[in-house]
């Protein structure tokens, strides 16, 4: 660990690259949090409201749907195309690195 700190202190390009990579990782995670936490809260509130009203309402109806009623949290589901719902394999990288969906060719919306 001390050798890495010494390398970062002695080489500004390495320090800049490391800081940039760390910034990209944190920014990508925060982008997921900013999008998914309000959706998760909206689903929870809809379920609580339905429970208080005494009706059996689908809590997922008020929020963006996930396929087959699957879990929706910070980890799952993976990124998908907003037009066709094509799930992105891990090997394709982040959606922000591509401009079009490989399945339908629709332009990807940046959030």
C-alpha angles and dihedrals in degrees: 000000000000089000091056092049090049091050091051091049094049099042116051094186091056090047091050092048092049092048091048093050091048090049092051092050094048092044092051092051092047090051089057091046093048091052102039106039095065090047091050091049092048091053092048092049092048090052092049092048091050090049092051091047090050095235129122102237127167105251090203093060095082095048133055107289126248117205118270094355091291122170117282114201139118092291105041145077105037122232115290140181111269091216106047102011093236106168114230117236115227092244093064094068128220119341090235090067092062129054100203138041111253091218105048103009092233116150111258116238116232115224 
